[in-house]
Amino acid sequence: MASASARARGKLPEMPPGRQQPSTLQPYSGARKLVVKNLRMASAKERTAQVEEYYARTEKELGAALDAIFTCTRPAVPLERLYRGVEDMCRRGDAYEVYKMLAKRVETHLQTVVLPRIKSAGTDVVRSVLAEWNKWIDQAKTIRSTFCYLDRTYLLRESLPSINELTIAQFRQMAFSHQKEAASSLGSQVVAGICDMIDYDREGDARLDYGLLKESVRMLHTLSVYVKHFEPVFLRKSEAYFRDCGEQWNASGLKQHISACETLLHKEEYRCLAYNLETTTAKQLMDSAHDILIGHYSDKLLHGGSLSQLLSNGDVKSVMGLYDLLRLSGIQKKMKAPWCDYIRTAGAEIIADEARGDEMVIRLLDLRRSLDLMLRDALDKDDDLLWGMREAFGKFMNDRTTASCWDSGTSKIGEMTAKHMDMLLRGGLKALPKQLISDVKDRAAAEKQGQAASADEDAELDRQLDQALELFRFIEGKDAFEAFYKKDLARRLLMGRSASQDAERNMLTRLRGECGSNFTHNLEQMFKDQELAKDEMESYKQWSKGSGAGAGAGVDLHVMVLSAAAWPTYPDVRLNLPDEVATQLERFDGHYRNKHTGRVLTWKHSLAHCSLKAAFPRGAKELLVSASQAVVLMVFNTVPDDGFLTYEQLSTATGLQGGELQRTLQSLACGKARVLCKHPKGRDVKTTDTFTLNKGFTDAKYRVKINQIQLKETKEDNKATHERITQDRRFETQAAIVRIMKSRKRMGHSELVAEVINLTKQRGSVEPAAIKKEIESLIEKDYLEREDGGYTYLA
């Protein structure tokens, strides 16, 4: 700042402190020389000649520089001087001539020098063109640097290509001129060579040069010939390749076809990325592959038999691949038909398999589990396929040709579903088959496998019951389910065989939610009867204690009073009870009648069980037996130690006959705990056999339960149950007809049939022919009469 101020005042700046001002004395350097220059101005003519000479020399130097650049040597004139020469020529107004000279020299060099050097054989032509291109890129950089002034001034104002565009266009003109007219031209050979290398990659040929292929595609992009010259040829050859692959795979199985198709599509998609192909090319390529490999072979991919094999084998990977392929082509909805066909066929086969009828529900649940897993893991939880699965289940589960029993029209599925629930409610998770149970304690991990976890048994029991309820929802005729569920529930309640009372009541709540209170009315009454029976027994004990009626009887009586309307019917078994027991029953009967006037008790000895105290030579035991077993054992109290009883004597003493007595004796003499000895030995009881008390009987436990030989449900029993269901359905249909006609008075036939179907659909579907039959029956009973093509109600 101080120096500037000094200069402004016309003074020299002060020297900084600490520095001395140099001396003004100069050393002696000898005699001085005086040079006199000629200051005469050249004439205009001379100046013009000099300028022309300069520009001619500059033009010559530029030409020589281009020749040097084309030969990859350093120009003799410095680049800065060449740059100034171009600038001077442009300032002079010769920019266009410089541009024309440059374009002409570039074209001449490419056409006369570069083009003859290129080999034209297979992939060699690609390698040769790419080498020339890479060389040309370096040369073009030097040319742009030299003619930079032209590029940044004149060419910006004029509608002419830049030097960069010029060098690219000239190379493109050399290599790809007249592409369409001449299949043997250089450009055609370059494109063919690139396509050959892609074929090498597809075929795994060792001749593939990955770097060459990638760089050559980049060259096509830079030359702007990719879309016009390369893409159509590449797509055309790719289509032919896809057709060849499809024909080769057509002879293979569906699984192999899916795998090969997936592999090919993945590889093609990878090539598009790896070789810098345009996204539009990739889309067209993949669309073509989808159309040829999937669309043209959709009949094979959707063939019901082949798909069924994949589904039955649980081949998640192949089904996932198939679904993905169909979705890529937008035809995944076509998978619904074979999917549903498989489910209907598989379900119908399970139902029709009489030899494995007891496993029906377990197999259906296993089928449902496998389908759910397939939907989740392979089919992306497709809504169409989910609804298709439900429709298919509803179809085969209500198909009368396979699902009905004994030609009665009632549901076999309903019966077996009720029995499956009975198995779960009696045995809990222990009753499940091994394929539905895993060793995994974590519930989430088990559900991923579609199995039950072993940690929380109550929660898993509920889940299994929910799955069984899913099958129940598909059943249209729920009356068969109701009949068998009621029968099994009664057995569980009376025998105390329920695994969980909470599970029983939760199941009842679910059924009420599904079918309404009318459906569960009798089932709920059965639970109420149990509670009322407890109160009734408590009342009797209080009365007996107060009156002294039960004193010294030696019998601890427990009676369960049930309402006949709510419970199933049971056979009356004649049984000669011991006097002390018969006396107690009479007292209870009298007490109950006095308390409930007009009510009558019917004793069902076949359901009774008791506890007996027995003194054996090898120790006392408490035997838990049925009433019939207890009566038989009590008879032996009157037999001497070395005595025996015949079959006929036991029949007379107990009142038991035929099969009932045989099963009772078989359980006592031929079972695991043999309290009696049969003579002669054997598994079957005959009328000629004799029986003695087993004096050597012993058991590790004090309380010994002797199971009764249960009479397995025979076909006749099942048939009778289904016939009762059919008869009840007839009565319900008639009652529905009467209710409708009573309110409407007159109706046409079709309208009446539709109303009856709608009114009875919750109990089970009724065929129009069956409704017509019931209408005829009501006409015969004078409830209805025909009139003008319809019916009239007769009050």
C-alpha angles and dihedrals in degrees: 000000000000092000092050091051091050092052089049089056092047094252132124115252117260118253115251115258115271095030125101122225110248118251118264091217114103122207119247112265103176133260118343122238126217116210117201115201127201104246095182111136117237117241122256091251092054091048092051091050091050092051093048090048090052094051093045090051090047092051090049092048090051091051091049090048091053090050089052092047091050090053092047093244131126115266115247091231118065114257091237090059091047090050090052090048092054089047092051092049091049091048089050088057098254095115094116092050090050090050093049091048091051094047092048094048092048093049093046092049094049095045099041103031111021100037095055090051094059117099117224110206124109116294090349089077089056092050091047095048091046091051091051090046093052089048091048091051090059092046092048090055091057091046091052090050092051096046095035094122090055090049095050100043120022099027092049090059098041128064093245129120117265118249090258091052090045094054092047094046092049092051090047090050090052097048104031107030116137092003095161097046098049120045089187095053121121094256092052090051092049092052091045091050092051091049089049090055090051088052089051088055092048092050096041092243115172091221090078114118103197095190093048091050095049094046093046091054089050088052090054090053092051092047090049092231096111097095098035102042111014107036099058093048093045093050092046093052091044091055090054089049091051091050091052091050092048092052091049093049095044091082092053128083124271094257093053091044092053093047094048092046093049092049093049094049092048091050093047091050090050092050091054089058097038096050096043094246116172118264089237089055091049091051093049091045094051092043089053091048092049092048095048103034097036109019096045092045098039091117090060094042091050096041106139097219095051093044091047090056091053092048095046090050091050090235097172094171095054094043090049090050092049093049092048091050093050091046091052088058093041094241099107090118088068088068090072095078098055089038091057092042090056092049093048092047095045092046094047091051091053093050094045093050100101093175090064097033093130089059094049099108094040090052092046090050090048089051091049091048093051091048092049090051090048091051091049101041104029110019101046091240090289109200094213092054091045092055090042090056091052092048091049092050091050090049101052095035091058098037104124092206091067109012100053126092130223091348088286095120093236122129120268088188090058091055095047093044090054090050091049091053089048089055091052095045091048100042106019117206090339088073093059119103118250095252090064096047126072134189089234111113095191108091096210092053091048093049089052087061091044092244139115121267120233098217107073106034096179093052092046092048088055090049092051091049089050090054090051088048088055088062090045090057091060092056113099096186101059095165091085090052091049093051095051095038089053091049093050094043090055091053092050094049096044095045095039092237101139114124090210132008089203090056090050093053093042089053090050089052091051092050091049090052092049101042108015134248094292090064094052099036096104092040091054090047089058090059090046090052090057092054092045090049090057091052091045092052092048089052091050093050091051091050092045092050093049096047096038090230095136098043115131093000093124090213123110100204124200118180128188112203113205132187109243094216095060101040130065119262117260129196119257108242116199109228131172102222123201112265096248091053094044089051092053091049091052091051092050090047091052093047092049094049092050090051097042110036115209097018122120126204121216113194116224103200092175088072096045124105134177148180120250127193110218130187111213124180089248096048144311119282139185110228121205105205143151121262093258091050091049093051091051092049093047090058089064090064087080095049120096118243092259095037132105139198128224126226091253093049091053091048092052094045097047102032090230117138139194119329095005092059093042093053091047094051091043091055092050099042106025105033132089094276103048108194091163132045119225123212118238099025119243144115098257124067117227131189090246094058125110127210136210135181113267102239091183094057114135139156135185090236127065093216109057122188114208109199119220116236099252117221103234116230105266126211088253091057091048091046091052091051092051091046090054089050090051091049091049089050090053091052091047090050091050091047090051091050091050093048092050095046092044090058098038099035093198130036141160120247098249093045092050093048091051092050092049092049091050093048096048101036094102091059095043140302116281121205117235089238090058091049091051089052091053091048088055090050091052091048089055089050090051096245091119139019133197118250130168096340092313141068135266125205116237112213 
